[in-house]
Amino acid sequence: MSLRYLRPGLLASVLLSARAVLGAADITFSGQISYSGTYDADTLCVAVIDTTGDFRIVTIVPHHVDAVPFQIPYSVTFDNAGVGPWVVLGVILDTDLSGCGSLDTPGDIVGWYGSAPEPVFISSAQSQSGLDFFLPTAEIHGSVELYPGFDQVDVIIYSEQGPSGFSSRLVHKATSSGPFEMHGVYAGTWFVSGFACCNGIPEARRVLCYRDNWGCSGPTPIPLVDGQVVTGIDLNFNIPTAVQGSSWGRIKRLYR
């Protein structure tokens, strides 16, 4: 049977089985990472992420940063045993000096090989060089106004491709009303949504998108170019009207 007629999941199984027969190998990716922004950091971490399952970080390697802006070489090596056929290269610029343990820390700048909202997948079967890319420099600024009784809110941005595990990011997490800033967004079309709750009761959670009614049935797109700073992206939960419950799963179904 020709491989081009195999289902994607079956093809992945065939590739994994073939690699198991041939034996695992140490794979090295290398290239240059550029950043033209102004947010200081002394550490940049390169992560290899398995695209199967829950997007597991296979390895993460810190690199020293002297000053911004910069263009620095990187190299990361990992054992591809048990790794799916495709991986993603992610980069964390530790601008909040909290470490590089997560790709979902609101204060850090996160980029991908491919230099776009959605990363380019890379074969995990062989080493590759010349994997050059740049970190994002656009920004989204706004604020959240909570309804009395709401005591927690998460603000998330996601691209027009939909809130996948890569294109969506936690921007802001708080227990009261206030401003938020998202530093490091790739050029493209984005949406902003907020999830608010009261007293930890899941049934009371509410979702609101930028310039939209409750439930995010028609969110307003936010187009960005490199280096642009967009302000006024405000989410007002302080609306005394009947509200509609929602969930992150519902948002994913709407925009896939």
C-alpha positions in Angstrom: 0.0 0.0 0.0 1.3 3.4 -0.9 2.0 5.7 2.1 0.1 8.5 0.5 -3.1 6.5 1.0 -2.6 5.8 4.7 -4.6 7.8 7.3 -2.5 10.4 9.2 -2.7 8.4 12.4 -1.7 5.2 10.7 1.1 6.9 8.9 2.4 8.2 12.2 2.3 4.6 13.6 4.2 3.3 10.6 6.9 5.9 11.0 7.2 5.3 14.7 7.5 1.5 14.2 10.1 2.0 11.5 12.2 4.1 13.9 11.8 1.6 16.6 13.3 -1.0 14.3 16.1 1.2 13.2 16.8 2.4 16.8 16.5 5.8 18.4 18.9 8.6 17.7 20.2 11.8 19.2 18.8 14.6 17.0 20.2 18.1 16.9 18.5 21.2 15.6 20.4 24.5 15.1 20.1 27.9 13.6 19.8 31.6 14.6 17.1 33.4 16.6 16.6 37.1 16.1 14.7 39.6 18.2 14.3 43.3 17.3 12.2 44.3 20.3 13.1 46.2 23.5 12.2 44.0 26.4 15.3 42.9 28.3 16.1 39.4 29.3 19.2 37.5 30.2 18.0 34.0 29.2 16.4 32.5 26.1 15.3 28.9 26.2 14.8 26.7 23.2 12.2 23.9 23.6 11.5 20.8 21.5 7.8 20.0 21.7 6.3 16.6 20.7 3.1 17.4 18.7 1.3 14.1 19.7 -0.9 13.9 22.8 -0.7 17.0 25.1 2.3 18.7 23.3 4.9 17.4 25.7 8.1 19.3 26.1 10.9 16.8 25.1 13.8 19.0 26.2 14.4 22.7 26.9 17.9 24.3 26.7 18.8 27.8 28.0 21.0 30.2 26.1 22.5 33.4 27.4 21.4 36.8 26.1 23.7 39.7 26.5 21.4 42.5 25.4 18.5 43.3 23.1 18.0 43.5 20.2 20.0 40.3 19.3 20.7 37.6 16.8 22.2 34.6 18.5 23.0 31.0 17.4 21.3 28.1 19.1 21.6 24.4 19.3 19.4 21.8 21.0 19.8 18.1 21.1 17.2 15.4 22.1 16.7 11.7 22.0 13.9 10.9 19.6 13.0 7.6 21.3 9.3 7.7 22.1 8.9 11.0 20.2 6.2 11.4 17.5 7.2 11.9 13.9 6.8 15.7 14.1 8.0 18.2 16.6 7.9 22.0 17.1 10.7 24.4 18.1 9.5 26.9 20.6 11.5 29.7 22.2 10.8 31.5 25.5 12.5 34.9 26.1 12.4 35.1 29.9 11.5 38.8 30.2 9.8 38.4 33.6 12.9 36.6 35.0 10.7 33.8 36.4 12.5 31.0 34.5 11.7 29.0 31.4 9.6 26.2 32.8 6.4 26.9 30.8 5.3 28.2 27.4 2.2 29.7 29.0 3.7 32.3 31.3 1.9 35.6 30.6 5.0 37.8 31.2 7.4 36.0 28.7 7.7 36.4 25.0 7.2 33.1 23.1 8.1 32.4 19.5 8.1 29.5 17.1 10.1 28.2 14.2 8.2 29.6 11.3 7.8 33.0 12.8 4.0 33.0 12.6 1.0 32.4 14.9 1.1 28.7 14.0 4.5 27.0 14.1 6.0 24.9 11.3 6.3 21.2 12.2 9.7 19.6 11.9 10.6 15.9 11.3 12.1 14.3 14.4 13.8 11.7 12.3 17.0 13.6 11.4 19.2 16.5 12.5 18.7 19.8 10.8 20.6 23.1 10.6 19.7 26.5 9.3 16.4 26.6 11.3 16.4 30.4 11.6 13.5 32.4 12.9 12.6 35.6 14.8 10.6 36.4 17.9 7.4 38.4 17.7 7.3 42.1 18.5 3.7 43.3 18.2 1.7 44.0 21.4 -1.9 44.0 22.6 -2.9 46.2 25.5 -6.3 46.4 27.2 -8.2 46.1 30.4 -10.7 44.0 32.3 -13.7 45.2 34.2 -15.3 42.6 36.4 -18.9 42.4 37.5 -19.4 42.6 41.3 -18.9 39.1 42.8 -16.5 37.9 40.1 -13.2 37.2 41.7 -11.0 35.7 39.0 -10.4 36.2 35.3 -8.2 34.7 32.5 -7.6 36.7 29.3 -6.6 34.6 26.3 -5.6 35.6 22.7 -5.8 33.2 19.8 -5.2 33.5 16.1 -7.7 33.3 13.2 -6.7 29.7 12.7 -8.5 28.9 16.0 -7.5 28.4 19.6 -5.1 25.4 19.1 -2.5 24.4 21.6 0.0 26.7 19.9 -1.8 29.7 18.6 -3.6 30.5 21.9 -1.9 32.1 24.8 -2.8 33.1 28.3 -2.3 36.9 28.5 -3.5 37.9 31.9 -4.6 36.1 35.1 -6.0 38.2 37.9 -8.5 38.4 40.8 -9.7 41.9 40.2 -10.3 44.5 37.5 -7.3 46.1 35.9 -5.1 46.6 32.8 -3.2 43.9 30.9 -0.5 43.9 28.3 0.6 41.1 25.9 4.2 41.6 24.7 5.3 39.5 21.8 2.6 38.7 19.3 3.3 37.6 15.7 1.8 39.5 12.8 -1.7 38.1 11.8 -5.3 38.3 12.8 -6.1 37.7 16.5 -9.0 37.5 18.9 -9.2 38.2 22.6 -11.5 36.5 25.0 -11.9 36.6 28.8 -13.1 33.9 31.2 -14.5 35.2 34.5 -15.8 33.3 37.5 -17.1 33.9 41.0 -16.1 32.0 44.1 -14.7 29.1 42.1 -18.1 27.9 40.9 -17.6 26.4 37.4 -21.3 26.8 36.6 -21.0 30.5 37.1 -18.2 31.0 34.7 -18.8 33.6 31.9 -17.0 34.2 28.6 -16.7 37.4 26.8 -14.9 38.3 23.6 -13.6 41.7 22.5 -16.5 43.8 21.1 -18.9 40.9 21.3 -22.0 39.8 23.2 -21.8 37.1 25.8 -20.8 33.7 24.5 -18.3 34.9 21.8 -20.6 34.2 18.9 -19.1 37.0 16.8 -15.7 38.3 18.2 -14.0 41.3 16.6 -10.8 40.4 14.8 -7.6 42.3 15.7 -5.2 42.6 12.7 -1.5 43.1 13.7 1.7 43.8 11.8 5.2 43.3 13.2 6.0 45.9 15.8 2.5 47.3 16.1 1.1 48.1 19.5 -2.7 48.0 19.7 -4.4 49.5 22.7 -8.0 49.7 24.0 -8.7 46.0 23.8 -11.1 46.1 26.8 -13.4 43.4 28.2 -16.2 44.7 30.3 -17.9 42.0 32.4 -19.7 44.7 34.4 -22.8 44.5 32.3 -26.1 44.0 34.2 -27.9 41.7 31.8 -28.7 38.0 31.4 -25.5 36.2 30.7 -24.7 33.0 28.9 -22.4 30.3 30.3 -19.7 28.9 28.1 -16.5 26.9 28.2 -13.1 26.8 26.5 -14.3 23.6 24.7 -17.1 25.6 23.2 -14.8 28.3 22.0 -12.5 25.7 20.4 -15.5 24.2 18.5 -16.6 27.6 17.3 -13.3 28.6 15.8 -11.7 25.4 14.6 
